[in-house]
Amino acid sequence: MDINDDAKEIVQELGAAINAAVESSSQVAEAIERLREAGYEMELTLRLEIGLRERDGEEAGEGGDARLELTDEDRRTLRSMKIRFDDAE
């Protein structure tokens, strides 16, 4: 899918924001420190894939109710990256 330059820039910003969240996570830092104390050095490589699809019809309209279904694992991952979300269902 071809995306416009604005969308490309936003996707890059999203990737940078996620990377910064992981880097500044106290949980990540603590886990790395525990590994060092156990005698290991670590190299962390994360692969981030962002999938996009164009919104169409009713979805694209303003004021539409969108709902995101999160699994427990999704919630744990978001919390670990210090990403807040509305937990009201």
Secondary structure, 3 states (H helix, E strand, C coil): CCCCHHHHHHHHHHHHHHHHHHHCCHHHHHHHHHHHHCCCCCCCCCCCCCCCCCCCHHHHCCCCCCCCCCCHHHHHHHHHCCCCCCCCC
